[in-house]
Amino acid sequence: MPFQNITLDVSDQVATLTVNRPDKLNALNDLTVSELGQAVEEIRSRADVGGAILTGSGNKAFVAGADIAELAKQGPLEGRERARRGQEVLRRIETSPKPIIAAVNGFALGGGCELAMACHVRIAAENAKFGQPEVKLGIGPGYGGSQRLPRLVGQGRALELILTAEMISAQEAYRIGLVNAVVPAAELMAHATAMLRKMLANGPVALAMSIEAVVRGMELPLDDALRLEADQFGLLAATEDMREGMRAFLEKRAPHFTGR
């Protein structure tokens, strides 16, 4: 379907989802959030898509934040509803059974940092910058930043970043565990694509269940999370993909997974 503020391209099982508002540094206004939600649903449902790369247009910003012109007009109820809409879209990214990689090509601030954190893996260009600067505007994170950031980097570091509104470099983001890799800007998309294709060479049912085990497991008590893992381990034993993977290993050949 046609979009106004994003683009969605699919090639050989890889979807590239691009926030396309370069004149606004790809800021997330309400329409962009809505279109991201529609695109994520399309990615999740399309049989010709195995996974996705999420990035921003241009070379300055991944997503520089929310659209302040919209936020400045909101009242309490509207603000809560806007936050919930954004949270729901990002949650659909986080719980996608297909891997989604953030290719962070510039500023990832506020809602942009939150969007990157909702992805399963984050790869940053050397010029990327990260931060949750909402308190500078008299507000706080609204799209999950107060919850995902401490899960990724720890409570103390998360509170430091949120309360100081400090912007950090890609290298610092890598050091504290916010991103998985830092690469030259010219190599960002190639690196993200290579990583995603490495993931997609594996069993798609196993990929989906592994994502669920990690994402849901982080939200459960350890005993419940271990039970979830054991349940999935048993379910995977009933799949043709498991039998094919085992046969391929024993026969010393590449597996041919079908997702069944």
C-alpha positions, 0 to 999 in steps of 0.5 A: 500500500502507498505511504506518505512518510515511510517507504517499504521495499522488499527484495529476496526476503529482506524488507527495508523500512525507511522513515522518509521525512528528511526535511524534518530529520525523520521526526515521528509525527502521528501519521508516521507512527500510524504508517509504521504500524501498518508497515510492521503488520505488512512485514509480519504477514507477508510470506515473501518477507523473512525479516526487516531492516529499519532505517531513516532517509538521508545521512543526518538522522535515523529518527531525531525524535517526536514531532514537537509541533504536535506535542506542544498542543497536547493536553493530558488525555491526548498525551496519554493516548499518543503515548499508548499509540506509539507504544503499541506500534513499537511493541508490535516491532519488538514482538515480531516473529521475524527479526527486525534490525535497526540500521541507525544512520544518524540522530536517534533521539527521544522517539528515535532512540525508543524506536531503535530499542524496540528492534531486535538488534541495533547497528550504528553508523560511526556518526550516529548519536543516541539520547532520551532528551525529553526532560529538556522539554518538561516531559519524559519518555513516552514510547517505552524508553523508560522501560527498554533502556534500563533493560538494555543498559542497566538502571543506573546508566538508564537513569543517568541518560534520561535525567541528564538528557545527555546525547552519547556517541555511537561508540559510547552506545556500543560500550554500554550495550545499547547497540550491537555494532558500530560501522562506517556509515558507508557500510551500514546497510551492507552490514545490516543486510549481511547480519539479517541474511545470516539470521534468515539462513536458519529455521524460521520457526526456531527464529520466531520462538527464540525471539519470543523466548527472549522478549517474553522471558525478560518479562517473566520470573525466571522459573516461568521463563525457563518453562516457556523455553522448555515448552518451545524446545518441545514444540520445535521437536515436532517441526519438519525444520528440526528434522531437516536441520538435524539431517543436514548436520549429520549429512554435512550439508546446508539445511533447506528450511521450509518453516514447517 
